[in-house]
């Protein structure tokens, strides 16, 4: 018990050190009110465990459930407006297939080297997209969320920022935003770069400044490097479980995400970003049967390079949990998500992306002594 308590305290000290380093370098991005700079909770696509993802209702619920940040994925419309969708292809997240007036827009495109068939945001004006309604992306896993199908519009990034401002006033604390640029090389290739309207929106909202409650993230490298000279908020380099950044592949660069996690790779990331957002199996791998293995050294390695660590994605359903935390053979039943959060918090991560931010917040309160004392 004493050993575990010391470990938790060391994790808190490590988090505090990294938050201070990030603040001193470019922009802190962690101005929320949770005590002792505890790990931030990022509402992944809002509260995607309870509402159709990337809707204002999902983002608002995430904030009301205690999320420190809400996370919109950004793609572009035909007329260059940033909207929140997980992918530019929208057949799984909207009712577009039920609109006969748009039947002829179904097509096949190649995005990041992969053929994709469906309807794409860049083929619709904002006015046209506003006639669609969001639906649950994974109804077989989250059938209760289908209750809300057809109730919500596709929000613009500007509307997400306005919601953040309203909720910050109403809740009496800063609600941060954590936008991701989706497929930036692809959108640049079709003449709809994501970065200029992103920078413009943050400037217009007064959020492109040190101390603003903002992180900007990407799975690609070059666009973050370019944004480093344009933004005064911290950037996060996302790291997938496998593969390579799409911009590397496009130009024949043979480096992979594995290479980015070497000491030299992490040092290079630290030149333009404040942290990394790795897939959580980069921190705690799983064997073929789904059981957790020994943690890797990624968290201390990243901290040694001066980088924050925000792993993704935490979900309560058995199929997303390690085998030892599953409650039954039902893949959609909830398992012991608290055990998984507590392991990662104990390893010293600086934040978590969660579909169920209330669970992440509750687990943080239980895991960290400073949180328990403030509750």
N, C-alpha and C positions, 0 to 999 in steps of 0.2 A: 504493500500500500504506500509506504514511504517512497519507494523507488518510482512508482507510477506518479505520485504527486510531484516529485522532483522533475520527472520527465515532462509533465504538463507545464510546470513553471518555466522550464527551459524553452519549451516550444513558444510560450507567450513572449519570453524575452527575445527569442529569435524573430518573432513577428514584429515586435516593437522596433528592433534594430533595423529590419528591412523597411518598415514604414518610414522611419526617420531618414534612411538613405534615399528612398524614393522622393521624399519631400525635398531633400537637399539638392537632388540632381535636376529634375525637370519640373514635375508637378506631382503633388501627392496623390490626388485622385481618391483619397480615403478620408473624406471630411465628414463621414457619418458619425452618429453619436454613440455607437456601441462602445462600452467601456474598454479601457486598456488596449485599444487597437486590436481587438480580437479579430479573427478571420471574418472577412466580409461575406455576406450571403448575396449571391447574384440570382435574381429570379430569371431562370433560363427560359427565354421566350415568354416571360411573364410568369404566371403560375400555370404552366402547361399541363400539370397533373390534374387541374381542376376546371380549366376553360380551354376552348380552342386557342391554340398558340398564336402569338403575334396579333392580338387584338387589344384594344384599349381596356376591355374588361379584364383580360388576363394580366396586363401590366398593373392595373389598379389593384386587383386582388393580391398580386405579389407584394406590392408595397404595404397593403393593409395587413398582410400576414407577417410583416417584419423584414422583408428583403431590403438590403441596403442599396442595391442597384437593380434596375430593370434592363433587360437585354434585348434590344431590337436588332434583328438581322436586316441589313439594308440591301435592296435591289432597286433598279431604276424602271420607271415607266418610259413609254415612247417619247413623251415630252419632257424627259429629264428630271422628273420629280422622284425623290427617294421615298420608297414605301417599305413597310415592314412585312417581309415574307421570308420563310426559311430558305426557299430556293426561287429562282426566277420562274420555274415551271410550277403552275398553281393548280393543277387538276386535283391534287390530294388535299389542298388546304382551302379551296373555295368551291362554290357551286357553279363554276364556269361551264361545266359540261351540261348543265340544265338550262343554259341560255342559247336557244336556237340561233339567235342573231350573231353568235360568235362561233358557230360550228366550223366555218371555213377557216378559222385562224389556228386550228389544230395543225401542228406541224412537227417535224423532227429537226433538231439542231444538235451540233456537237459542242459540248461545254467541257472544258478541261480535258479534251481528248475522248470524251465518252458521248455516244449518241443518246439523246433524251427526246422522248415524244410527249407532246401535250400542248398546253397553252402557256405563253410566256409573257411576263409583265412588260417586257420591252416592246411587245406588239399591241399594247393597249395604252390609250391616253389615261391620265388620272381620272378624268370624268367617266370613262368607260369602266375602269376598275372599281369605281365607287358604286356602280350598279350591282357588283357581285357581293356575296356574303361569305364569311368565313365558315369553315366546317372543321370538325375534329380530324386531325391527320391520321391518328392510329385508333380508329373506333373499336377494333377487335380487342385492344388492350384497355382502352378507356371508354367503355360504352356510355357511362354516365355523362361524359362530356358532350355526347351527341344531343343532349337536351338543349344545348345552346347553339346547335347548328342553325345557320341562317339568320342569326340575330345581330351580328356585328359586321361593320364595314372593314375594309382593309385600311389601316391607318397610315398616314404619312409620317415621316420622321418629325416634321414640324408639330404634328398633333401629339406625338409621343413626348416631345420636349415640353409642350404646353401642359400636358398631363403631369409630368414630373414637377413642374413649377407649382401647379395647383395642389398636388398632394403634399409637397414639401411644406407649404403654408398650412394646410389643413392638419397634417400630422405633427407639425412642430419639429420636424427634423428634415435634414437634407435627404431627398431620395435621388440617388445618382442614376445616370444612364451609362450603358456599356455597349455601344453600337458595334456591330461587326460588318465589315465590308465583305459581301458575298461575291465570289468569283470576280475579283477586280480586273484581272487580265482579260477575261471574256468581255466584260462590259466596256473596257477601254477599246477592245478590238472592234466593237460595233458602234463606236462613236458616242458612247454614253458613260464616260468615266465617273466613278462614284465619288472620288476624292474632292473635286471642287464643290459640289453641292453639300457635302458633309462639312467641309471647312466653313463654307458660307453659313450653314445653319447654326453651327456652334458659335461663330462670330456674332451672328444676329441675336442669339440668345444670351450673349455675354458669358459663354461657357468656354471660350478658348483662352484660358488664363490659368496660371498656377493656382492650385487649390480648388479648382472647380471639381465638382463631384462627377467626373467623367473618366472612363477608360475607353480607348479605341482599339479594336482587335482585328486580326486577320490571320488566315492560314497561309497567306502569301507573304513574301519578304520584301520585295521591291517597293510595294506601295506603302508599307510601314516606314521603310527607309526614306521615302519621299515625304511622307507626312511628318516625319521627325522634325523637318525644318519649317513646317507650316503650322504645327499644333504645339500648344504649350501644356497639353494634358498628357498623362502617361499612356504609352502604347503597350499592347500585349501581343507577343508572338504566339499564336496558337500552334500546337504540336499534335498531330494526329497519331493514332496508334501505330500506323504503318505508312509507307509511301513517302512522297516528297511534295514540297510546295509546287503548285501548278505553274507558277512563273519560272521556277527552275526547269521543270520539264519542258516548258515551251521554248526555252532558249538552249536546250541541250546541256544544261548544268546537271551533272550526275550526282550531286549531293542530295541526300535524303534527310528526313526528319531525324534519323539516328545521328547523322553528322552534326546537326544543330545542337545536339545534347552532349557532345564531347566538351571537355574543358575549353578548347579553342572555339567551338561553336557557341557555347554560352557566353564567352567573352565577347564574341562578335555581336550577339544579340544585345548585350548590354550597351553597345555603342549607340543603339537607336531605340531600344525599348526599355520599359521599367520592369517587365516581368514576362513570364511565360504562362500559357494556358494549356497544359498538357492533358491528353486523355488520361483518365485516372489509372489505367493499367500501366502507364509509364512509371507510376509511383508504386503501386502494389500489383504486380503481375498476377495472372491466374493460370493454373495448369489446364490441361485439356478437359478435365472434369468440372472446371469452374471454381476450384478452391483457390483461396488466396495463397500466394507464395511470399517469401521474404521480401520486404520492401527494398526497392532499389535505393541508390544514393542520390537520386535526382533532387530531392528537396534540399539537402545540405549542399549539394553541388551548385544548384541555382542560387541559393543564398550566399554562397562563397563568391559568386560572380556579381553579387549585388542585385539579384533579380527576385521579384515577387513570384509566387507560385499559386495559380488559381486553376485547379483541375476541374475537368468536366467529365460526364454529367451524372449527377446523383439523382436517383429515382427510387421510389419505395417498392415497386413491384419486384416480385421474386426473380423474374427473368433478367433484371438489370443488376441484381445483387450477387455477391460471391456465394458459392454453394453453401458455405457454412452458415450464412445468414438467411437462407431461404426458409420459409415457414411450412411449405408443403410442396407437393408436385404441381400445384396450380400456378402457372407462370404469371398470372395476372393478380394473384393475391399479394397482399403486402407481406413483406418479410421484416427482418430486424434491421431496418435502415439505420437505426440509432447506432448499432455496432459499427457499421461502415463509417458513418460520419466521425464517430469517436476515434476510430483508428487514424483517419486522415488528420483530424484536428491534433491528435497526439503527435503525429509526425511533423507538425509545424507548418502546414499549408497556410497561406495568407488569405485564402478565400475559396469558395466552392460555388460552382454553377449547379443550381438545383431546380428540378421541375416542381418540387413541393417545398417552397421556401419556409413554410411554417415548421416542417420537420427539421430542416437545417438549422433554423433559429433555436428550436427547442433543444436539439442536440448540442449546439454551441453553449447554451446556458448550462446544460448538465455537465459538459466536458470541462469548462474553464472556470476555475475558482472565482476569478474577478467577475464573471458574468453571474454566477450564483449569488455573490454578495450584493450585486446591484439589483437582482430580481425582487 
